[in-house]
Amino acid sequence: MTTVRVQAGPLDPGAELNAFLKDTPHAGGIAVFVGQMRDFKGADRGTGERVSAMTLEHYPGMAERELGVLVEEAKQRWRLDNVCVIHRTGELLPSDPIVFVAAASAHRADALEACTFLIDWLKTKAPFWKKETTTQGPHWVDAARADDIRAARWEKPAN
């Protein structure tokens, strides 16, 4: 079973998890990641600039397709019973959930690895663009080098 969704409306991680659990009664391990909008910019809360809002844009159709490709890749790499990827778009405020990822498998290791893989690749391969509003005004967010480094570990070696 697979759920892939991009939505402009609110995301309720608790409700999504309950639905996921109901649809996955035989899994022995379930890994879940919820990403939410931070109220600061940068890697360190103490030095980061305050962020009051964020706008997430995507290429409709392409974003869903790319998420589907990522999910299929995860399903090829690990034995998964169920996968769910939901990503928000539009205007977000601090603490609003942005992304919900869940992976279920007979064993925890597959679920944990798949969930980590999906988040790492989602951050670098999915066609979403972020514009943060800070005290300096709105600006587009550049890709983070740290995200690229984390995602690189999942690259398959060339034959």
C-alpha positions in Angstrom: 0.0 0.0 0.0 1.3 3.5 -0.8 0.1 7.0 -0.2 1.7 10.0 -2.0 0.1 13.4 -1.6 0.9 17.1 -2.1 -1.6 19.4 -0.4 -2.1 23.0 0.2 -4.3 22.5 3.3 -3.3 21.7 6.9 -1.5 18.5 7.7 -2.5 16.6 10.8 0.3 14.1 11.6 -1.7 12.4 14.3 -4.6 11.7 12.0 -2.3 10.5 9.3 -0.4 8.2 11.6 -3.7 6.7 12.9 -4.8 6.0 9.3 -1.4 4.6 8.5 -1.5 2.2 11.5 -5.1 1.1 10.6 -3.9 0.3 7.1 -0.9 -1.6 8.3 -2.0 -4.2 10.8 0.7 -6.8 10.1 3.9 -4.6 10.3 6.3 -5.2 13.1 8.2 -1.9 12.7 6.9 1.5 11.7 9.1 4.6 11.3 7.6 8.0 11.2 9.1 11.4 10.4 7.3 14.7 10.8 9.0 17.9 9.6 7.7 21.2 10.8 8.5 24.8 10.0 11.1 26.3 12.3 10.9 29.8 13.6 14.6 30.5 12.8 16.9 30.3 9.8 20.1 28.3 9.7 21.5 25.3 11.5 21.8 26.8 15.0 18.8 28.3 16.8 21.1 30.6 18.8 22.5 32.3 15.8 19.8 32.0 13.2 17.6 34.8 12.1 13.9 34.7 13.0 11.5 33.3 10.4 7.9 34.4 10.6 6.5 32.5 7.6 7.4 30.3 4.7 5.8 29.8 1.3 6.3 26.4 -0.3 5.9 26.1 -4.0 5.9 23.1 -6.3 5.5 22.1 -9.8 2.0 20.4 -9.8 2.1 16.9 -11.3 5.9 16.8 -11.3 6.1 16.9 -7.5 3.7 14.1 -7.1 5.4 12.1 -9.8 8.9 12.6 -8.2 7.6 11.6 -4.8 6.1 8.4 -6.4 9.5 7.6 -7.9 11.2 8.1 -4.5 8.7 5.8 -2.9 9.2 3.1 -5.6 12.9 3.3 -5.1 12.4 2.8 -1.3 10.2 -0.2 -2.0 12.9 -1.7 -4.3 15.6 -1.3 -1.6 13.6 -2.5 1.5 10.8 -4.9 2.2 8.0 -2.5 3.0 4.4 -3.2 3.8 3.2 0.4 3.5 4.7 3.8 2.7 3.1 7.3 3.1 4.6 10.6 2.0 2.5 13.8 2.4 4.0 17.2 1.7 2.5 20.6 2.2 2.6 23.6 -0.1 1.4 27.2 0.3 1.8 29.5 3.3 3.1 28.0 6.5 3.7 29.5 10.0 6.2 28.3 12.6 5.3 24.9 14.0 3.1 24.0 11.0 3.8 20.5 9.9 5.4 20.5 6.4 6.0 16.8 5.7 4.8 13.4 7.0 6.7 10.3 6.1 5.9 6.8 7.4 7.4 3.4 6.4 6.2 0.1 7.7 7.9 -3.3 7.4 7.9 -6.7 9.2 11.2 -5.5 10.8 12.2 -2.1 12.3 15.5 -1.9 10.4 13.8 -1.8 7.0 11.3 0.8 8.2 13.9 3.0 9.8 16.2 2.9 6.8 13.4 3.5 4.3 12.1 6.5 6.3 15.6 8.0 6.5 16.2 7.5 2.8 12.9 9.1 1.9 13.5 12.2 3.9 17.1 12.5 2.7 16.1 12.2 -0.9 12.9 14.3 -0.5 15.1 17.2 0.7 17.3 17.1 -2.3 15.4 15.6 -5.2 11.7 16.6 -4.8 10.8 19.8 -6.8 9.7 22.1 -3.9 10.9 25.6 -3.4 10.9 27.5 -0.2 10.6 31.2 0.4 11.2 32.4 4.0 10.0 35.6 5.4 12.5 37.0 8.0 13.2 40.4 9.6 15.2 41.1 6.4 12.2 40.4 4.2 11.3 37.4 2.0 14.0 35.4 0.3 14.3 32.0 -1.5 16.1 29.3 0.4 19.1 27.7 -1.2 19.8 24.0 -1.1 21.8 23.0 2.0 25.1 21.4 1.4 24.5 19.1 4.5 21.3 17.8 2.8 23.3 16.9 -0.3 25.9 15.1 1.8 23.3 13.1 3.6 21.5 12.1 0.4 24.8 11.2 -1.4 25.2 8.1 0.9 22.1 6.6 -0.9 23.5 6.9 -4.4 24.0 3.6 -6.0 27.5 3.0 -7.5 27.8 3.2 -11.2 28.2 -0.2 -12.9 
